Amino acid sequence: MLLQAILALVPALAFQIRYDRSDSWKEVSLLLAALCGGAMALCMLTSYVVDGYELNLGLSPYILGSLYGGLPAMAMLTVLYIGLRAICMDASWELAGFLSFLMIFVPLLVLTIRPFRLAKRHDRMKMAWMLAGVLYICHVVLYVVTVRASNMPLDFGCLLQVFAFSTVGLAVQWASFFIVESVKEKQQLHEQLQHMSGNFRNEAQKLQQFIDETSLGVVIVDREGRITHINEMAMQLFHKNVNGRSRLELIGLSFPRLSEGIDKESQELLYGALKGKQATSHLSKTDAKTYVKTSFSIRDLQSGAITGAALIFYDVTELNWLRDELGRMERLSLVGQMAASITHEIRNPMAVIRGFVQLMRERSPDHLQEYFRIVLDELDRANSIINDFLSLAQNRMIEKERCSLNSIILELLPLLMADANMRGLKIELDLEEDLPELELNEKEIKQLILNLVRNGMEAMEDKGEIRIAAFAIEDAVVLQVTDEGIGIPEEKIERLFEPFFTTKERGTGLGLPLCLSIVERHNGVIEVESREGEGTTFTVKLALEPPPA
């Protein structure tokens, strides 16, 4: 009987060893069914007889393999059982028992497989116990029927052996299922633990990456004030005491040693948080930079005990500078509006002055005419400056209509040629045919071209060539004005479009800013390329717009 019990337990013990590996459940269940088949065959081959009745525990592995292996495993085990029983079946009572097994127990087992797989562990143990109980009760009943059918007296000792055998069978069945369920539960808990550990690691890595990549400086310390985490921004603040050490080398260092002589306020904030003080924020200056510093306690979620503290600081130096710059720009804007208003009012008395100067010129002797001409030229120049200033200061909506850039250039060409001839210069046109039409304000585009071309002329000596080109690219129409002048120094190019910045002796510094404002009102961009001694190219890109429906 002991050998039978050991053989019946072999599949469960082998399952315990095998299932610790990383195989899929399908592979393991098939292996378990194969082991159960082998154990069942060995149990049947080593069975013993009591009063002419054969006893073995072969059906214990049969039940185990069928329930865990499913219908395919059950079919295989059933065929194996039928084959083994058919070989040694030689009595009518054995045939009756065999038919009872096929007609009653096998259908009951088939109906149990699916609920067994869906049930919880406790319910699965109950189902296995029930099936084994039915089976071994049938053993006892069949033994009694066999003895009565043989007209033999019922031996109480033999009956006790059959009963003991059934009890051992029930114990083996329970032990087998208990081992398998325990191993499965252990493996499931292990997988859940691995899954939770993986999730924890992923979340920790995300948090660490956020801390490392954020623009905030972060220092985290434990209960004793030792650094457990520090990012690059924080290392920049305490760079004097870092002394070339890496971030990993700073882990475990006492925070006061890192901030010694640099930032005493941070120490006070951090140690206040370690004592449980409420989160506080302070504005402070360190190394000519302004920081907003915040410290707070880190607590255990279950006990609420303080386990550390964090110091977070944000560099607001640039933000403060931008705020001051915005205030300055608002003040300049107000001054500009006032200046534009005053300038507009100046034009009226200037017009009166010009009128009277012209009248006096007509009535003055010839030797004074040159003086009056100079006065009138300067008045015209002042009026031109006022017009440029007002155009630059105004932030108005402009009316646009669809027209060709080529037609505007050709319309301006006689005026440009006249200016060029007076200076001894030439103008070359390179206009691509069939340019797409654009939404343009003709008056402003003319002013843009005049300013760019005249700037080029003023940069050249008595000879040279101005090249005006217009062509289309994928998403824009391009206007280019190239001169052969002296060029612009690289350090001055960045300031070309600043109001009142000029490279000319008598310039106002308003021409190019006016060009920039015109281009921006047409949703375009303007670029400058220049080489000293070779010349300058202004490139204006005007974005194409869909034609009106």
C-alpha positions in Angstrom: 0.0 0.0 0.0 2.9 2.3 0.8 4.4 1.8 -2.7 1.0 2.5 -4.2 0.8 5.8 -2.3 4.3 6.8 -3.3 3.6 6.1 -7.0 0.3 8.0 -6.9 2.1 11.0 -5.4 4.9 11.1 -8.0 3.0 13.4 -10.5 2.3 16.0 -7.9 5.9 15.9 -6.6 7.3 16.1 -10.1 4.9 19.0 -10.9 6.3 20.9 -7.9 9.8 20.6 -9.3 8.9 21.4 -12.9 6.5 24.3 -12.3 9.2 26.4 -10.7 10.6 26.9 -14.2 9.3 29.5 -16.6 7.3 27.2 -18.8 3.7 28.0 -20.0 0.8 26.4 -18.2 -0.2 24.5 -21.3 3.2 22.8 -21.5 3.2 22.0 -17.8 -0.4 20.6 -17.8 0.5 18.2 -20.7 3.6 17.1 -18.8 1.4 16.6 -15.7 -1.0 14.5 -17.7 1.9 12.3 -19.0 3.2 11.8 -15.5 -0.2 10.9 -14.3 -0.5 8.3 -17.1 2.8 6.8 -16.1 1.9 6.7 -12.4 -1.5 5.2 -13.2 0.1 2.4 -15.2 2.6 1.7 -12.4 -0.1 1.6 -9.8 -2.2 -0.8 -11.8 0.8 -3.1 -12.5 1.7 -3.2 -8.8 -1.8 -3.7 -7.5 -2.5 -6.3 -4.8 -5.6 -8.6 -4.2 -7.7 -8.8 -1.1 -10.1 -11.8 -1.0 -10.1 -11.9 -4.8 -10.6 -8.2 -5.2 -7.9 -6.2 -6.9 -6.8 -2.9 -5.2 -4.7 0.0 -6.6 -4.5 3.8 -6.5 -4.3 4.2 -10.2 -7.4 6.3 -10.4 -5.9 9.0 -8.1 -3.4 10.2 -10.8 -6.2 9.7 -13.4 -8.4 12.2 -11.7 -5.4 14.6 -11.1 -4.3 14.5 -14.7 -7.8 14.8 -16.1 -8.8 17.9 -14.0 -5.6 19.8 -14.6 -4.9 18.6 -18.2 -8.4 19.1 -19.5 -10.4 17.0 -22.0 -7.5 16.1 -24.2 -5.5 14.8 -21.2 -8.6 13.0 -19.9 -9.2 11.3 -23.3 -5.6 10.1 -23.3 -5.7 8.8 -19.8 -9.1 7.1 -20.3 -7.8 5.2 -23.4 -4.7 4.2 -21.4 -6.9 3.0 -18.5 -9.2 1.0 -20.7 -6.2 -0.7 -22.4 -4.6 -1.7 -19.1 -7.9 -2.9 -17.6 -8.8 -4.9 -20.7 -5.6 -6.9 -20.4 -6.1 -8.2 -16.9 -10.0 -8.3 -16.7 -11.1 -12.0 -16.1 -14.1 -11.9 -13.9 -17.7 -10.8 -14.3 -17.6 -8.5 -11.3 -14.6 -6.8 -12.8 -16.6 -6.2 -16.0 -19.5 -4.8 -14.0 -17.1 -2.4 -12.2 -15.4 -1.4 -15.4 -18.8 -0.6 -17.1 -19.9 1.4 -14.0 -16.7 3.4 -14.2 -17.3 4.2 -17.9 -21.0 5.0 -17.6 -21.1 6.9 -14.3 -17.7 8.2 -13.2 -16.3 9.2 -16.6 -19.3 11.5 -17.5 -19.2 12.9 -14.0 -15.6 13.7 -14.5 -16.2 15.3 -17.9 -18.9 17.6 -16.3 -16.5 18.6 -13.6 -13.5 19.7 -15.7 -14.8 23.1 -16.8 -16.2 24.2 -13.4 -13.0 22.9 -11.8 -10.9 25.2 -14.0 -13.1 28.3 -13.3 -13.4 27.7 -9.5 -11.3 29.1 -6.8 -8.7 27.0 -4.9 -11.0 26.1 -2.0 -13.8 25.0 -4.4 -11.4 23.0 -6.5 -10.2 21.1 -3.5 -13.9 20.3 -2.7 -14.5 19.0 -6.2 -11.4 16.8 -6.2 -12.4 15.4 -2.7 -15.9 14.7 -3.9 -14.8 12.8 -7.0 -12.3 10.8 -4.9 -14.9 10.1 -2.3 -17.4 8.8 -4.9 -14.7 6.6 -6.4 -13.5 5.0 -3.2 -17.0 4.5 -1.8 -17.7 2.6 -5.0 -14.5 0.5 -4.2 -16.0 -0.5 -0.8 -19.4 -1.2 -2.2 -18.0 -3.2 -5.1 -15.9 -5.3 -2.8 -18.9 -6.2 -0.7 -21.0 -7.0 -3.8 -18.1 -9.2 -5.1 -17.8 -11.2 -1.9 -21.6 -11.7 -1.7 -21.7 -12.8 -5.4 -19.0 -15.3 -4.7 -21.0 -16.9 -1.8 -18.1 -16.3 0.5 -18.4 -15.1 4.1 -17.7 -11.4 4.5 -14.3 -11.2 6.4 -14.3 -8.1 8.7 -10.5 -8.0 8.5 -10.5 -7.9 4.7 -13.3 -5.3 4.8 -11.1 -3.2 7.1 -8.2 -3.5 4.6 -10.4 -2.2 1.8 -11.6 0.6 4.0 -8.1 1.5 5.0 -7.0 1.4 1.3 -9.9 3.8 0.4 -8.8 6.1 3.2 -5.2 6.1 2.0 -6.6 6.8 -1.5 -8.5 9.8 -0.2 -5.4 11.1 1.6 -3.3 10.6 -1.5 -5.8 12.5 -3.6 -6.0 15.4 -1.1 -2.2 15.5 -0.8 -1.8 15.5 -4.6 -4.2 18.4 -5.2 -2.9 20.3 -2.2 0.7 20.1 -3.5 -0.4 21.2 -7.0 -2.6 24.0 -5.7 0.1 25.2 -3.3 2.7 25.3 -6.1 0.3 27.1 -8.4 -0.5 29.6 -5.8 3.1 30.1 -4.9 3.9 30.7 -8.6 1.0 33.1 -9.0 2.1 35.1 -6.0 5.6 35.1 -7.4 4.4 36.4 -10.7 2.2 39.0 -9.0 5.2 40.1 -7.0 7.4 40.3 -10.1 4.7 42.3 -11.8 4.3 44.6 -8.9 8.1 44.9 -8.6 8.3 45.7 -12.3 5.6 48.3 -12.0 7.4 49.8 -9.0 10.7 49.9 -10.9 9.0 51.5 -13.9 7.3 54.2 -11.8 10.5 54.8 -9.8 12.5 55.2 -13.1 9.9 57.6 -14.5 10.0 59.6 -11.3 13.8 59.6 -11.3 13.9 60.6 -15.0 11.4 63.5 -14.3 13.6 64.7 -11.4 16.8 64.4 -13.5 15.4 66.2 -16.5 13.2 68.9 -14.9 14.4 72.5 -14.9 13.9 72.4 -11.1 16.8 71.8 -8.7 15.9 68.8 -6.5 17.7 67.5 -3.4 16.2 64.6 -1.3 17.7 63.6 2.0 16.9 60.8 4.5 16.0 61.2 8.2 19.7 61.9 9.1 20.1 64.6 6.4 22.2 62.4 4.1 21.6 62.9 0.4 19.6 60.1 -1.3 19.1 61.9 -4.6 20.4 65.1 -6.3 19.9 66.2 -9.9 22.1 68.2 -12.3 20.4 71.6 -11.6 21.0 71.2 -7.8 24.7 70.3 -8.5 25.0 73.5 -10.5 23.9 75.5 -7.5 26.4 73.8 -5.2 29.1 73.5 -7.8 31.7 75.0 -5.5 31.5 72.1 -3.1 30.9 69.4 -5.7 34.6 69.5 -6.6 34.3 67.4 -9.8 32.4 64.6 -8.1 29.7 62.7 -10.0 26.1 62.5 -8.9 26.6 59.0 -7.6 29.5 60.1 -5.5 27.4 62.7 -3.8 24.8 60.1 -2.7 25.2 59.5 1.1 27.0 62.8 1.6 25.7 65.0 4.4 23.7 67.9 3.0 25.4 70.5 5.2 28.8 69.5 3.8 27.5 70.1 0.2 25.9 73.5 1.0 28.6 74.7 3.5 29.6 78.3 2.7 27.1 78.6 -0.2 23.6 78.4 1.0 22.8 78.4 4.7 19.1 79.2 4.0 18.7 75.9 2.2 20.0 74.0 5.3 17.5 75.8 7.5 14.6 75.0 5.1 15.6 71.3 4.8 16.1 70.7 8.5 12.9 72.6 9.3 11.1 70.1 7.0 12.8 67.2 8.8 11.4 68.5 12.0 7.9 68.4 10.5 7.4 72.1 9.7 4.8 72.9 7.1 6.0 73.3 3.5 7.4 76.8 3.0 8.8 78.8 0.1 11.4 81.6 0.1 12.9 83.9 -2.4 16.7 84.2 -2.1 19.7 85.2 -4.1 22.8 83.0 -4.6 25.7 83.7 -6.9 23.9 86.7 -8.5 20.9 84.5 -9.3 17.4 84.6 -7.8 15.8 81.3 -6.7 12.4 80.3 -5.3 13.1 77.6 -2.7 10.5 75.2 -1.3 11.1 72.4 1.3 8.7 69.8 2.6 8.7 66.6 4.6 8.6 63.1 3.1 6.4 60.7 5.2 5.7 57.0 5.4 2.3 56.5 3.8 1.1 54.0 6.5 2.6 55.3 9.7 2.9 59.0 8.8 6.4 59.1 10.3 8.9 61.5 8.7 11.4 59.5 6.6 13.2 62.4 4.9 12.8 65.8 3.3 13.0 67.4 -0.1 14.4 70.8 -1.2 13.2 72.1 -4.6 14.4 75.4 -6.1 13.6 77.2 -9.3 15.8 79.8 -11.0 13.6 82.8 -11.6 16.5 85.2 -12.6 15.5 85.2 -16.2 11.8 85.5 -15.3 12.5 88.6 -13.2 14.6 90.0 -16.0 11.8 89.4 -18.5 9.3 91.0 -16.1 11.5 94.1 -15.8 12.1 94.1 -19.6 8.3 93.9 -20.1 7.8 96.9 -17.8 10.5 98.8 -19.7 8.9 98.0 -23.0 5.5 99.1 -21.8 7.1 102.4 -20.7 8.8 102.7 -24.0 5.6 101.9 -25.8 3.9 104.7 -23.9 6.7 107.1 -24.7 6.5 106.0 -28.4 2.7 106.7 -28.5 3.3 110.1 -26.9 6.1 110.8 -29.4 4.0 109.8 -32.3 1.2 112.1 -31.2 3.6 115.0 -30.7 5.4 114.3 -34.0 2.0 114.3 -35.8 1.3 117.7 -34.3 4.7 119.1 -35.4 3.8 118.5 -39.1 1.2 121.3 -39.1 3.5 124.1 -38.0 6.2 122.7 -40.3 3.9 122.9 -43.2 3.2 126.6 -42.4 6.9 127.3 -42.0 7.6 125.7 -45.4 4.9 127.7 -47.0 6.3 131.0 -45.7 9.9 130.0 -46.6 8.8 129.4 -50.2 7.0 132.7 -50.2 10.1 134.5 -48.8 12.3 132.7 -51.3 10.3 134.1 -54.2 10.7 137.6 -53.0 14.4 137.4 -52.0 17.4 138.4 -54.0 19.5 135.8 -55.9 22.4 135.7 -53.5 20.0 134.4 -50.8 18.4 131.6 -52.9 20.9 129.0 -51.9 20.2 129.5 -48.2 16.4 129.1 -48.8 17.1 125.9 -50.8 19.1 124.5 -47.9 16.2 125.4 -45.5 13.6 123.8 -47.7 15.7 120.6 -48.1 16.1 120.2 -44.4 12.4 120.8 -43.9 11.7 118.1 -46.4 14.2 115.8 -44.7 12.6 116.4 -41.3 9.1 115.7 -42.9 10.5 112.4 -44.3 11.8 111.4 -40.9 8.4 112.2 -39.3 6.6 110.1 -42.0 8.9 107.1 -41.3 8.5 107.5 -37.6 4.7 107.6 -37.9 4.7 104.6 -40.2 6.8 102.6 -37.7 4.8 103.7 -34.7 1.4 102.9 -36.2 -0.1 99.5 -35.6 -2.9 99.6 -38.1 -4.8 97.2 -40.3 -3.9 97.5 -43.9 -6.0 96.9 -47.0 -4.6 94.3 -49.3 -5.5 93.2 -52.8 -4.3 90.4 -55.1 -1.5 91.7 -57.3 1.8 90.6 -58.8 5.1 91.5 -57.2 6.6 91.9 -60.7 4.1 94.6 -61.7 4.9 96.6 -58.6 8.7 96.4 -59.3 8.2 97.4 -63.0 6.0 100.3 -62.0 8.8 101.6 -59.7 11.6 100.9 -62.2 11.6 104.4 -63.9 12.0 106.1 -60.5 14.7 103.6 -59.4 16.6 104.0 -62.8 16.5 107.8 -62.4 18.1 107.6 -58.9 20.7 105.1 -60.1 21.6 107.3 -63.1 22.2 110.3 -60.8 24.6 108.2 -58.8 26.3 106.5 -61.8 24.9 103.1 -60.9 23.2 100.4 -62.9 20.1 98.3 -62.0 19.7 94.7 -63.2 16.3 93.0 -63.0 15.9 89.2 -62.7 12.2 88.6 -62.5 10.7 85.1 -62.9 7.7 85.1 -65.2 4.2 84.1 -64.1 4.8 84.6 -60.4 1.8 83.7 -58.2 -0.2 86.7 -57.2 -0.2 87.7 -53.5 -2.4 89.6 -51.1 -0.4 92.9 -50.9 -0.7 96.5 -50.0 0.8 98.1 -53.1 1.8 101.3 -51.3 3.7 99.6 -48.5 5.4 97.1 -50.9 6.6 100.1 -53.0 8.0 101.7 -49.9 9.7 98.5 -48.9 11.4 98.1 -52.3 12.4 101.8 -52.4 14.0 101.6 -48.9 15.9 98.5 -49.7 17.2 99.7 -53.1 18.1 103.2 -51.9 20.0 101.6 -48.9 22.0 99.6 -51.4 22.7 102.6 -53.6 23.9 104.6 -50.5 26.3 101.7 -49.6 28.0 101.9 -53.0 30.4 104.4 -54.6 30.0 106.0 -58.0 29.9 102.7 -59.9 28.4 99.4 -59.3 25.2 97.4 -59.9 22.0 96.8 -57.9 20.3 93.5 -58.6 16.6 93.1 -58.0 15.3 89.5 -58.3 11.9 88.0 -57.8 11.1 84.3 -57.9 8.9 81.6 -56.4 9.8 78.8 -54.1 7.6 76.0 -52.7 5.5 78.0 -50.3 6.5 81.7 -50.9 7.5 84.4 -53.3 11.0 85.8 -52.8 12.2 89.3 -53.3 16.0 89.8 -53.3 17.9 93.1 -53.4 21.7 92.7 -53.8 24.3 95.5 -53.9 28.0 95.6 -54.4 28.7 98.0 -51.6 31.1 97.9 -48.7 29.1 95.3 -46.7 28.0 95.3 -43.1 30.2 94.2 -40.2 28.9 91.0 -38.6 28.5 92.5 -35.2 26.1 95.1 -36.6 23.9 92.8 -38.6 21.9 91.6 -35.5 21.0 95.3 -34.7 20.0 96.4 -38.2 16.3 96.3 -37.5 16.5 98.1 -34.2 14.8 101.5 -34.3 17.2 104.4 -34.4 20.3 102.2 -35.1 22.1 103.3 -38.2 25.4 102.8 -40.0 25.1 106.0 -42.0 26.4 109.4 -41.0 23.1 111.1 -41.7 20.8 108.2 -41.3 17.7 108.1 -39.0 17.7 104.4 -38.2 14.1 104.1 -39.1 14.2 102.7 -42.7 15.0 99.1 -42.0 12.7 98.8 -38.9 10.0 100.2 -41.2 10.8 97.5 -43.8 10.6 94.9 -41.1 7.1 96.1 -39.9 5.9 96.1 -43.5 7.1 92.5 -44.1 5.6 91.3 -40.8 2.2 92.9 -41.7 2.4 90.8 -44.9 3.1 87.5 -42.9 6.6 87.4 -44.3 10.2 87.3 -43.1 13.3 89.3 -44.0 16.8 88.1 -43.9 20.3 89.7 -44.4 23.5 88.2 -45.8 26.5 90.5 -46.0 30.3 90.2 -46.5 32.5 93.2 -45.9 34.0 94.5 -49.2 31.7 92.3 -51.3 28.1 93.5 -50.7 24.9 92.8 -49.0 21.7 90.9 -50.0 18.3 91.5 -48.4 15.9 88.6 -48.9 12.1 89.0 -48.3 9.9 85.9 -48.3 6.2 86.5 -48.6 4.1 83.4 -47.9 1.7 82.2 -50.5 -2.0 82.4 -49.6 -4.8 80.5 -51.2 -6.8 82.5 -53.8 -10.2 83.7 -52.8 -13.1 81.3 -53.5 
